[in-house]
Structure formats: C-alpha cells, structure tokens
C-alpha cells in the first residue's frame, strides 16, 4: 500500500524590500512520504524568495522532470523554474531549455559542497541558471519551524532573510554560488 502525502498549511507574509513585493499568501504544501521537513521548508523559503502571483508549487518528488516551484506567464510558458536540493546536471540543462530562468537552492552542508565541487564546471556554461546555497545550520533551523499549520513572516532586505513564527526568527543570507549569465 502506497503512503500518502502529508498536507501542511502555511500563512506566509512576505515583505521583500529588495523587490518591493509585499503580500500575504495562504499556501498548501504536500510533503511526499520520502521528503524531509528540511526539504519542505526549503521549498517554502524558495517561494518566499521569489514570491509572485503566478508562482506555484510543482507536483513534487513523485513527478520527475518537474520543478519544486514554477512561475508561468499568461501564455503558459515557464518564466522561472525553481528547484531545491542536489539535482543531476542533466536535469538542470533540460530545465534551462524549457524556462527563461532556472533557480536552484542547494542545501545539505558538506554534501552540498561536494555536489557543487563536482558540478560547478558544467553548470557555469548554463547562462539561465542561478545557484543559491543555504548553510547547514540555516536549513536545519528552517526544519525546526515546520508544522502542519504555520503562520510565518518573511522579510528580505539587501540579500538578508528573516523568517520566523510567533516564537522564533531565523536570520541568514543565501550564498550565491552562480549568478545568471
């Protein structure tokens, strides 16, 4: 018998001073049985970092060749493909062929560092790709915020992120490993 996804609800208030984007979102996230709280919350962070009216969560781990988040234009073309984790370089190359911009948010501490060392040379050639990295402590802190029902506030200013709930606020800056173009 297959295990079902666990549903998480999040009320997310985004104040992005860098992009002048201020909005509240009611989000429903499905956590695949093989997904960790850490990955779930990194997906939620990715939403906050790139929040837009047309940004939506993908089908997740159960569907190959689909991003964690996707922003489409009115014609259905993919404006921004956002993924999290340590994907195969070929998957990123394919994504760059399908989207105007591809953003990857890597996490996982030492494993992410090793992944970057192994893939940096190949990924530098992908002009549409942006790679951001979270430190292990930051992604672990995000995982600690996970709950079936969440009320979160996210403020972004000068590349710094403050994300928290009523009792805890995390402060961190995702590192840019690769900028676009």
C-alpha positions as a Markdown table, in Angstrom:
| # | Residue | x | y | z |
|---|---|---|---|---|
| 1 | Unk | 0.0 | 0.0 | 0.0 |
| 2 | Unk | 1.4 | 3.4 | -1.0 |
| 3 | Unk | 1.9 | 6.0 | 1.6 |
| 4 | Unk | 0.0 | 9.3 | 1.1 |
| 5 | Unk | 1.5 | 12.8 | 1.2 |
| 6 | Unk | 1.1 | 14.8 | 4.3 |
| 7 | Unk | -0.6 | 18.2 | 3.9 |
| 8 | Unk | 0.8 | 21.3 | 5.5 |
| 9 | Unk | -0.9 | 24.7 | 5.6 |
| 10 | Unk | 1.1 | 27.9 | 5.8 |
| 11 | Unk | 0.0 | 31.5 | 6.1 |
| 12 | Unk | 3.1 | 33.4 | 4.8 |
| 13 | Unk | 3.5 | 37.1 | 4.9 |
| 14 | Unk | 6.3 | 38.3 | 2.6 |
| 15 | Unk | 7.9 | 41.7 | 2.8 |
| 16 | Unk | 10.6 | 41.8 | 0.2 |
| 17 | Unk | 12.2 | 45.2 | 0.4 |
| 18 | Unk | 14.7 | 44.3 | -2.4 |
| 19 | Unk | 11.9 | 43.7 | -5.0 |
| 20 | Unk | 9.2 | 45.9 | -3.4 |
| 21 | Unk | 6.9 | 42.9 | -3.1 |
| 22 | Unk | 4.6 | 42.9 | -0.1 |
| 23 | Unk | 1.9 | 40.2 | 0.1 |
| 24 | Unk | 0.3 | 37.5 | 2.2 |
| 25 | Unk | -0.2 | 34.0 | 0.9 |
| 26 | Unk | -2.3 | 31.1 | 2.0 |
| 27 | Unk | -0.3 | 28.1 | 0.9 |
| 28 | Unk | -1.0 | 24.3 | 0.9 |
| 29 | Unk | 2.1 | 22.2 | 0.7 |
| 30 | Unk | 2.1 | 18.4 | 0.2 |
| 31 | Unk | 5.0 | 16.6 | 1.7 |
| 32 | Unk | 5.8 | 13.4 | -0.1 |
| 33 | Unk | 6.5 | 10.4 | 2.3 |
| 34 | Unk | 10.2 | 10.5 | 1.3 |
| 35 | Unk | 10.5 | 14.2 | 1.8 |
| 36 | Unk | 12.0 | 15.7 | 5.0 |
| 37 | Unk | 10.8 | 18.7 | 6.9 |
| 38 | Unk | 14.1 | 20.3 | 5.9 |
| 39 | Unk | 13.3 | 20.0 | 2.2 |
| 40 | Unk | 9.7 | 21.1 | 2.7 |
| 41 | Unk | 10.8 | 24.2 | 4.4 |
| 42 | Unk | 13.5 | 25.0 | 1.8 |
| 43 | Unk | 10.7 | 24.8 | -0.8 |
| 44 | Unk | 8.7 | 27.3 | 1.3 |
| 45 | Unk | 11.7 | 29.5 | 1.6 |
| 46 | Unk | 12.2 | 29.4 | -2.2 |
| 47 | Unk | 8.5 | 30.5 | -2.5 |
| 48 | Unk | 9.2 | 33.5 | -0.2 |
| 49 | Unk | 12.4 | 34.5 | -2.0 |
| 50 | Unk | 10.7 | 34.5 | -5.4 |
| 51 | Unk | 7.1 | 35.2 | -4.4 |
| 52 | Unk | 4.8 | 36.2 | -7.3 |
| 53 | Unk | 1.2 | 35.9 | -8.2 |
| 54 | Unk | 1.9 | 33.3 | -10.8 |
| 55 | Unk | 4.3 | 31.2 | -8.7 |
| 56 | Unk | 3.0 | 27.7 | -7.8 |
| 57 | Unk | 4.3 | 24.6 | -6.2 |
| 58 | Unk | 5.1 | 21.7 | -8.6 |
| 59 | Unk | 3.9 | 18.1 | -8.1 |
| 60 | Unk | 7.0 | 17.4 | -6.1 |
| 61 | Unk | 9.1 | 14.3 | -5.7 |
| 62 | Unk | 6.6 | 12.0 | -7.1 |
| 63 | Unk | 6.8 | 13.6 | -10.5 |
| 64 | Unk | 10.1 | 13.5 | -12.4 |
| 65 | Unk | 11.1 | 16.3 | -14.7 |
| 66 | Unk | 9.0 | 18.9 | -12.8 |
| 67 | Unk | 10.3 | 21.8 | -10.6 |
| 68 | Unk | 9.7 | 22.3 | -6.9 |
| 69 | Unk | 8.1 | 25.7 | -7.9 |
| 70 | Unk | 7.2 | 27.1 | -11.3 |
| 71 | Unk | 6.2 | 30.6 | -12.4 |
| 72 | Unk | 4.4 | 30.8 | -15.7 |
| 73 | Unk | 3.5 | 33.7 | -17.9 |
| 74 | Unk | -0.1 | 34.2 | -19.2 |
| 75 | Unk | 0.6 | 32.0 | -22.2 |
| 76 | Unk | 1.7 | 29.1 | -20.0 |
| 77 | Unk | 5.4 | 29.4 | -20.9 |
| 78 | Unk | 7.7 | 28.8 | -18.0 |
| 79 | Unk | 9.1 | 32.2 | -16.8 |
| 80 | Unk | 11.0 | 30.8 | -13.8 |
| 81 | Unk | 11.8 | 27.1 | -12.9 |
| 82 | Unk | 12.8 | 26.7 | -9.2 |
| 83 | Unk | 14.3 | 23.6 | -7.8 |
| 84 | Unk | 15.8 | 22.6 | -4.4 |
| 85 | Unk | 18.3 | 20.0 | -3.4 |
| 86 | Unk | 21.1 | 18.4 | -5.4 |
| 87 | Unk | 19.8 | 17.5 | -8.8 |
| 88 | Unk | 21.6 | 15.9 | -11.7 |
| 89 | Unk | 23.3 | 18.3 | -14.0 |
| 90 | Unk | 21.4 | 16.9 | -17.0 |
| 91 | Unk | 18.1 | 17.8 | -15.3 |
| 92 | Unk | 19.3 | 21.4 | -14.9 |
| 93 | Unk | 20.4 | 21.5 | -18.5 |
| 94 | Unk | 16.9 | 20.3 | -19.6 |
| 95 | Unk | 15.2 | 22.9 | -17.3 |
| 96 | Unk | 17.3 | 25.7 | -18.9 |
| 97 | Unk | 15.9 | 24.6 | -22.3 |
| 98 | Unk | 12.4 | 24.9 | -21.0 |
| 99 | Unk | 12.4 | 28.1 | -18.9 |
| 100 | Unk | 13.5 | 31.7 | -19.2 |
| 101 | Unk | 15.3 | 31.4 | -15.8 |
| 102 | Unk | 16.3 | 28.4 | -13.6 |
| 103 | Unk | 17.0 | 28.9 | -9.9 |
| 104 | Unk | 18.4 | 26.1 | -7.8 |
| 105 | Unk | 18.5 | 26.4 | -4.0 |
| 106 | Unk | 21.0 | 23.8 | -2.7 |
| 107 | Unk | 21.3 | 22.7 | 1.0 |
| 108 | Unk | 22.7 | 19.8 | 2.9 |
| 109 | Unk | 26.0 | 21.0 | 4.4 |
| 110 | Unk | 29.0 | 19.0 | 3.3 |
| 111 | Unk | 27.0 | 17.0 | 0.7 |
| 112 | Unk | 26.0 | 20.3 | -1.0 |
| 113 | Unk | 29.7 | 21.5 | -1.0 |
| 114 | Unk | 30.8 | 18.2 | -2.6 |
| 115 | Unk | 27.9 | 18.4 | -5.1 |
| 116 | Unk | 29.0 | 21.9 | -6.1 |
| 117 | Unk | 32.7 | 20.9 | -6.5 |
| 118 | Unk | 31.6 | 18.1 | -8.8 |
| 119 | Unk | 29.2 | 20.1 | -10.9 |
| 120 | Unk | 30.5 | 23.7 | -10.9 |
| 121 | Unk | 32.4 | 23.4 | -14.2 |
| 122 | Unk | 29.5 | 22.0 | -16.1 |
| 123 | Unk | 26.9 | 24.4 | -14.6 |
| 124 | Unk | 29.0 | 27.6 | -15.3 |
| 125 | Unk | 28.0 | 27.2 | -19.0 |
| 126 | Unk | 24.3 | 27.4 | -18.3 |
| 127 | Unk | 23.5 | 31.2 | -18.8 |
| 128 | Unk | 19.9 | 30.9 | -17.5 |
| 129 | Unk | 20.9 | 29.2 | -14.2 |
| 130 | Unk | 21.2 | 30.8 | -10.8 |
| 131 | Unk | 22.5 | 28.7 | -7.9 |
| 132 | Unk | 21.9 | 29.7 | -4.3 |
| 133 | Unk | 23.2 | 27.8 | -1.2 |
| 134 | Unk | 22.0 | 27.6 | 2.4 |
| 135 | Unk | 24.3 | 26.7 | 5.2 |
| 136 | Unk | 23.5 | 23.5 | 7.1 |
| 137 | Unk | 22.6 | 25.4 | 10.3 |
| 138 | Unk | 20.2 | 27.6 | 8.3 |
| 139 | Unk | 18.3 | 24.7 | 6.6 |
| 140 | Unk | 18.2 | 22.9 | 10.0 |
| 141 | Unk | 16.7 | 26.0 | 11.6 |
| 142 | Unk | 14.1 | 26.0 | 8.8 |
| 143 | Unk | 13.2 | 22.4 | 9.5 |
| 144 | Unk | 12.6 | 23.3 | 13.2 |
| 145 | Unk | 9.9 | 25.8 | 12.0 |
| 146 | Unk | 7.9 | 23.0 | 10.2 |
| 147 | Unk | 4.4 | 22.3 | 11.5 |
| 148 | Unk | 1.2 | 21.1 | 10.0 |
| 149 | Unk | -0.2 | 24.6 | 10.4 |
| 150 | Unk | 2.2 | 27.5 | 10.2 |
| 151 | Unk | 1.9 | 31.3 | 10.4 |
| 152 | Unk | 5.2 | 32.7 | 9.1 |
| 153 | Unk | 6.6 | 36.1 | 8.4 |
| 154 | Unk | 9.5 | 36.6 | 5.9 |
| 155 | Unk | 11.4 | 39.9 | 5.4 |
| 156 | Unk | 14.0 | 40.2 | 2.8 |
| 157 | Unk | 16.4 | 43.2 | 2.6 |
| 158 | Unk | 19.8 | 43.6 | 1.0 |
| 159 | Unk | 20.0 | 39.8 | 0.4 |
| 160 | Unk | 19.4 | 39.0 | 4.1 |
| 161 | Unk | 16.4 | 36.9 | 5.1 |
| 162 | Unk | 14.4 | 37.0 | 8.3 |
| 163 | Unk | 11.9 | 34.1 | 8.5 |
| 164 | Unk | 10.0 | 33.2 | 11.6 |
| 165 | Unk | 6.9 | 32.5 | 13.5 |
| 166 | Unk | 5.5 | 33.9 | 16.8 |
| 167 | Unk | 8.3 | 32.5 | 18.9 |
| 168 | Unk | 11.4 | 32.0 | 16.6 |
| 169 | Unk | 13.1 | 34.2 | 14.0 |
| 170 | Unk | 15.9 | 32.9 | 11.8 |
| 171 | Unk | 18.3 | 35.3 | 10.1 |
| 172 | Unk | 20.5 | 34.2 | 7.2 |
| 173 | Unk | 21.8 | 35.1 | 3.8 |
| 174 | Unk | 21.7 | 32.5 | 1.0 |
| 175 | Unk | 25.1 | 32.5 | -0.7 |
| 176 | Unk | 25.2 | 33.0 | -4.5 |
| 177 | Unk | 27.3 | 30.2 | -6.0 |
| 178 | Unk | 26.4 | 31.1 | -9.5 |
| 179 | Unk | 24.7 | 34.2 | -10.9 |
| 180 | Unk | 22.8 | 34.3 | -14.1 |
| 181 | Unk | 24.7 | 34.8 | -17.3 |
